[in-house]
Amino acid sequence: MISYDNKKFKSIENSESGEVSSKTIFHYRQKGDIIWATYGGGSIMLGNIIGKVDTDGKIDMHYQHISMDRTFKTGKCMSTPEVLENGKIRLYEKWEWTSGQIGKGKSIIEEIDLSL
């Protein structure tokens, strides 16, 4: 199983209807098959994620955040991992807004150094 505990990620690609940008940093934590994260940056003031990880490392999650314009938004996402040659994790995400915004999209986030 892939461990996401204490890993940081940033967006490298996102659909137009998404709010996450390369300025958004995600900090993941994990205990067993439960995962959670906080995120913020760019147009997002503060957000959090909670979800479950399967044995292949796929994540079924729900997210919520408050945008810089003080709008509350929620959604759901399925993330599929790829372990890169350098050992870092890349997540291919299919997401959908469930409140505060309309639409679906795809994004890619990639693991970065913890110091960033």
Secondary structure, DSSP 4 states (H G I P E B T S, - for coil): ----TTEEEEEEEE-TT----TT-EEEEEEETTEEEEEEEETTEEEEEEEEEE-TT--EEEEEEEEETT--EEEEEEEEEEEE-TTS-EEEEEEEEEEESS--EEEEEEEEE-TT-
